[in-house]
Amino acid sequence: MGQKTGRRRLKGLSKAAEAAVLKREVFGRLKLVRWLKILRELARYDEAGDLQRARLKKTAVVSGVALVPLGILLAFLAGEEEPWFVSAVLGAAMLTAAILLIYCLVRNKRLTNLDLANDFRKVLIPFLTAIREDVPSKDKIKLKLDLAGPTDSKAIRKGAPTHRDGKKIQETVYSDSWCHLEASLVTGSRITLDISNLYTRRKVTSKNPRGKYKLKVKWKKLVVARAGMSPDMERYAFDPVAVERKAGEGELKLKKRVEGPSAALKMKRKFKSAGSPPSESIQPKEILGMFLRLESLMRPVSTGGQNT
């Protein structure tokens, strides 16, 4: 979509929010207060867009349904000796319904092209709000967001159609690594957060006894969240006994990084939904719980350099 069209539709947004909508991505280093301002502005825009698209769809359905009886009635009266204005009124009503239908479809398509995936509204904003007091006000947070959702460019596997029990089935898998965050805490620790979605779309085409084809679309969504924490090595270190115990439970993976040791938890959530891509995701409180578990594994470093 051209820049001119986008700017006309995005009137009222700040430059940063407008650029994020047009590119459907966010990237940079800003203070937490600034990030929250931009993301909340994007959330208001996206909520209004979702509401408008829902209204357009309803109007399109009503207009499309109205065209059928109006057309039948107009055809029936064509051979009758009815006043000319009756046919004129019916014709005008059909024309109005057709124009309204086309307008709704075109408008909905344009809004869809600039629609943002809802995960950042449901997951990231509440999470950033919750850790606001734990992040130094002068520090900048690195944030990289992909807000486009499961687009064609993210398809990693598209299977050939298969036929089973008279049905044609086709599956497409999309990989959407939509969130990467890096931030420092007031304790001196650094945290990282990565969230990715794996969508599986299954299209099933079947034929009923009357010869009509029916299409069903089903989605599955796998959400993977990875939380990492690097402590201030002069003040804290991970307790090796506690880390080993958690690792034995299958909850923890210890990784080596340039900054020093970093423990990372991996959490998976599965969701199933039909129709549009499912919007469910991991809950902010679950992400907070991952970081709290990581923090619970740290112990203060004694003056002698040994763990207490």
ABEGO torsion letter per residue (X at the ends): XBAAAAAAAABGBBAAAAAAAAAGBBBEBBBAAAAAAAAAAAAAAAAAAAAAAAAAAAAAAAAAAAAAAAAAAAAAAAABBBBAAAAAAAAAAAAAAAAAAAAAAAAAAAAAAABBBAAAAAAAAAAAAAAAAABBAABBBBBBBBAAEBBAAABABBBBBBBBGGBBBBBBBBBBBABBBBBBBAAGBBBBBBBBBBBBBBBBBBBBAAGBBBBBBBBBBBBBBBBBBBBBAAABBBBAAAAAAAAAAGABBBBBBAAEBBBBBBBBBBBBBBEBBBABBBBAAAAAAAAAAAAAABBBBBAAGBBX
